[in-house]
């Protein structure tokens, strides 16, 4: 079915790809089964073989550094702008030259010198338990308001070592300044319902089980849970909570990305640009977000699980570039306020 939908679009890829070397090598820290189906589709449609090395982002970065000029990798594919910044900081990316990619992705969702680009968006939002949180309490909720005394002992959020939280704090530093964000962080820590523990789904489950009243987590996790893919316990927990987009009266909900960049010593850079174009095509975007529960870069429908919470929300337009630039400042701030 997916192959039929894409066949017309991919014809242009197929014609051009025979001019290039018939490989593209991807280092990825993403772990979606749907990604592997896309790799297979790209190969079948273009005759370009996709070779995958999967692992944790930090380990892949160390491998790239060790391989140096001899690295076979063409693309680094990961989650969070902060992780892409780490690779760029090491001087391991080259600029993306595809006019299609640069025309499709807004500048605030691309890296400095166009050395990496968003492939999909994820919002860092809040989940609350309607049995313990009133509509008035969440009507105009913001990240900043989580520091208010009304949330004392009611918040679940994962640890400061988590890149998603580091990027959120970096965005607050960019908007509100370091002094104000540090004061916010001290109050947030006082308002925690429990010591930070577990992944984003664990925060949502804590709200469903009454351990906390509100949680901060990425939007796509609720999609995974509601789909049933994570198991019955997670499905039942997801049914008990509601999702709310923060800062709708101000800057908008924090937006981060899944993204990719073409590596400095890529032996198949033309095919790598072609692969990024493929990922950003409308049909592929629609397929991806219906399987990963992220938000698309282009204007296509999102999954039914995510659309149930509303699509008309204000996004924070802060450039994702700053999440990396301010990452060291964010980490130091989180340490100072005692965010474990």
C-alpha positions in Angstrom: 0.0 0.0 0.0 2.7 2.4 1.0 4.7 1.4 -2.0 1.8 2.2 -4.3 1.3 5.6 -2.8 4.9 6.5 -3.2 5.6 5.1 -6.6 4.8 8.2 -8.7 6.8 10.5 -6.4 9.8 8.2 -6.3 10.1 7.9 -10.1 12.1 11.1 -10.2 14.4 9.7 -7.5 14.8 6.5 -9.5 15.8 8.4 -12.7 18.4 10.6 -11.0 19.9 8.0 -8.6 21.5 5.9 -11.4 23.9 8.8 -11.9 25.3 8.2 -8.4 27.1 5.6 -6.5 24.6 3.0 -5.4 25.0 3.2 -1.6 24.1 5.5 1.3 25.5 4.7 4.8 23.5 5.8 7.8 24.5 6.0 11.4 21.3 6.3 13.5 20.3 6.5 17.1 16.6 6.3 16.2 14.9 3.0 17.0 11.6 3.0 15.0 10.7 -0.1 13.0 9.1 2.3 10.5 12.5 3.8 9.7 13.7 0.4 8.5 10.7 0.1 6.3 11.5 3.4 4.8 15.1 2.4 4.2 13.9 -0.7 2.3 11.5 1.4 0.3 14.2 3.9 -0.7 16.4 1.1 -1.9 13.7 -0.6 -3.9 12.6 2.6 -5.5 16.0 4.1 -6.3 18.4 1.1 -6.5 20.5 2.8 -3.8 21.4 0.4 -1.1 21.0 1.7 2.5 23.5 0.4 5.0 22.6 1.0 8.6 24.7 1.2 11.8 22.4 1.6 14.8 23.4 2.6 18.3 23.3 5.2 21.1 24.1 8.7 20.0 27.2 9.1 22.2 28.7 5.8 21.0 28.1 6.7 17.4 29.7 10.1 17.8 32.8 8.5 19.4 33.0 6.1 16.5 32.8 8.9 14.0 35.6 10.7 15.7 37.7 7.6 15.8 37.1 6.9 12.1 37.9 10.4 11.0 38.5 10.7 7.2 38.1 6.9 6.8 34.5 6.9 8.1 32.1 5.2 5.6 29.2 7.1 7.1 27.1 9.5 4.9 24.3 10.5 7.3 23.9 10.9 11.0 20.2 10.5 12.0 19.1 11.1 15.5 16.7 12.8 17.9 17.0 16.3 19.5 18.8 19.3 18.2 21.2 19.0 21.1 22.6 15.7 19.8 23.1 17.1 16.3 24.9 20.1 17.8 27.4 17.7 19.5 28.3 16.2 16.1 28.5 19.7 14.5 30.7 20.9 17.4 33.2 18.2 16.4 33.3 19.6 12.9 31.9 16.3 11.5 29.1 17.7 9.2 29.1 19.4 5.8 26.5 21.8 4.5 23.3 20.3 3.0 23.2 21.6 -0.6 19.8 20.2 -1.8 17.6 23.1 -2.9 14.5 20.9 -2.1 15.6 20.3 1.5 16.5 24.0 2.1 13.2 25.2 0.6 11.1 22.7 2.6 12.6 23.1 6.1 12.2 26.5 7.8 15.4 28.1 8.9 14.6 27.8 12.6 14.5 24.0 12.2 18.0 23.8 10.5 21.4 23.9 12.0 24.1 26.6 11.5 25.4 26.7 8.0 22.6 24.2 7.1 24.8 21.4 8.4 21.7 19.5 9.7 18.0 19.6 9.2 14.8 18.6 11.0 13.0 15.6 9.6 10.1 15.6 12.0 9.0 17.7 15.0 8.2 16.8 18.6 6.5 19.1 21.1 7.5 19.0 24.8 4.1 19.3 26.4 2.3 18.5 29.6 0.0 15.7 30.7 -2.5 16.0 33.5 -5.0 13.9 35.4 -8.5 15.5 35.1 -9.4 13.9 38.4 -6.9 16.0 40.3 -6.3 19.0 38.1 -9.0 21.5 37.2 -9.6 23.1 33.9 -8.9 26.5 35.5 -5.4 25.3 36.6 -4.3 24.3 33.1 -6.2 26.9 31.1 -3.2 29.2 30.6 -0.4 26.9 31.8 3.2 27.6 30.9 6.6 26.1 31.5 7.3 29.1 33.7 4.1 28.7 35.8 5.3 25.2 36.9 7.4 27.2 39.4 4.3 28.5 41.1 3.5 27.3 44.6 0.2 25.8 43.5 2.2 22.9 41.9 4.1 22.1 45.1 4.6 18.3 45.3 2.6 17.7 42.1 5.0 17.5 39.1 6.7 14.5 37.4 9.6 15.1 35.1 12.6 13.0 34.2 16.2 13.7 35.2 18.5 16.6 34.3 20.7 14.2 32.3 18.0 13.8 29.7 18.7 15.8 26.6 15.0 16.7 26.1 15.0 18.5 29.4 18.4 20.1 28.7 17.0 21.5 25.4 13.9 22.8 27.2 16.0 24.6 29.8 18.2 26.0 27.0 15.2 27.4 25.3 14.1 29.1 28.5 17.5 30.6 29.0 17.3 32.0 25.4 13.9 33.5 26.1 14.0 34.6 29.8 17.7 34.9 30.6 19.9 32.7 32.8 19.1 34.5 36.1 15.3 34.1 35.7 15.6 30.5 34.5 17.7 29.6 37.5 15.1 31.0 39.9 12.5 29.0 37.9 14.6 25.8 38.2 14.9 26.1 42.0 11.2 26.4 42.4 10.5 23.6 39.9 12.7 21.2 42.0 10.7 22.1 45.1 7.5 21.3 43.2 8.4 17.7 42.2 6.2 15.0 43.3 9.1 12.5 43.4 12.7 12.2 42.6 13.2 12.3 38.8 13.1 8.7 37.4 12.3 6.8 34.3 11.6 7.9 30.7 8.9 10.1 29.4 6.3 7.4 29.5 7.1 6.8 33.1 6.1 10.4 33.9 2.7 9.9 32.1 2.1 6.7 34.0 2.9 8.5 37.3 0.1 11.0 36.5 -2.3 8.2 35.5 -1.6 6.4 38.8 -1.9 9.4 41.0 1.7 9.7 41.9 1.7 13.2 40.4 -0.9 15.6 39.0 1.0 16.9 35.9 4.0 15.6 33.9 6.3 17.1 31.3 6.9 14.8 28.4 7.2 14.7 24.6 3.9 14.6 22.7 4.7 11.5 20.6 4.8 9.2 23.7 1.1 9.5 24.2 0.6 8.4 20.6 2.8 5.3 21.2 0.9 4.5 24.3 -2.6 5.0 22.8 -1.7 2.8 19.8 -1.2 -0.2 22.1 2.3 -0.7 20.8 3.7 -0.3 24.3 1.4 -2.8 25.9 -1.9 -2.9 27.8 -0.6 -1.1 31.0 0.6 1.9 29.0 -2.6 2.0 26.9 -4.8 2.1 30.0 -2.6 4.8 31.6 -2.8 6.9 28.5 -6.6 6.8 28.6 -6.6 8.4 32.0 -4.6 11.5 31.1 -5.1 14.6 28.9 -2.4 16.5 27.0 -2.1 20.3 27.1 0.1 22.6 25.0 1.9 25.1 27.3 2.6 28.8 26.7 -0.3 29.3 24.3 -0.8 32.8 25.5 2.9 33.5 25.0 5.8 32.1 23.1 4.2 28.7 22.3 4.9 25.1 23.0 8.6 24.0 23.0 9.4 22.4 19.7 12.4 20.0 19.2 13.2 17.7 16.3 14.3 14.4 14.9 17.0 15.4 12.4 19.8 14.4 10.2 23.0 15.8 8.7 25.4 14.8 6.0 28.8 13.9 7.4 32.0 15.7 6.5 33.7 12.7 4.9 30.6 11.2 3.3 31.7 9.0 0.4 28.1 9.2 -1.1 27.1 12.9 -0.4 24.9 13.1 -3.5 22.9 10.1 -2.4 22.8 11.5 1.1 21.1 14.7 -0.2 18.8 12.5 -2.2 17.9 10.5 0.9 17.1 13.7 2.9 14.8 14.8 0.0 13.1 11.5 0.2 12.4 11.8 4.0 10.9 15.3 3.5 8.6 14.4 0.7 4.9 14.7 1.5 4.0 11.0 1.2 7.0 9.8 3.2 6.3 12.5 5.9 2.7 11.3 6.2 3.9 7.7 6.5 6.6 8.6 9.1 4.4 10.6 11.5 1.7 8.0 11.4 4.2 5.5 12.7 6.4 7.6 15.0 3.6 9.9 16.3 5.7 13.0 15.7 4.6 16.2 13.9 5.5 16.6 10.2 7.7 19.3 8.7 5.4 19.6 5.7 1.6 20.0 5.7 0.3 16.5 6.0 -2.0 14.8 8.4 -0.7 13.5 11.7 -1.7 10.3 13.4 -5.2 9.9 14.7 -3.8 9.3 18.2 -2.1 12.7 18.2 -4.8 14.7 16.3 -7.3 13.8 19.0 -5.5 16.3 21.3 -5.9 19.1 18.7 -3.8 20.4 15.9 -4.3 24.1 16.1 -1.6 25.1 18.7 1.0 27.7 18.8 4.6 26.5 18.4 7.6 28.2 19.9 9.6 29.6 17.0 12.9 29.7 18.9 15.6 28.4 16.6 16.6 24.9 17.5 20.2 26.0 17.0 20.3 27.6 20.4 19.5 24.3 22.1 23.0 23.2 21.3 24.7 26.5 21.8 23.2 26.9 25.3 23.4 23.2 26.3 26.5 23.7 28.5 24.8 26.6 30.3 21.6 24.6 30.8 23.5 21.6 32.3 25.4 23.8 34.7 22.2 25.6 35.7 20.4 22.3 36.3 23.2 21.2 38.5 23.1 24.4 40.6 19.4 24.1 41.3 19.7 20.5 42.4 17.8 19.0 39.6 19.0 15.4 39.8 
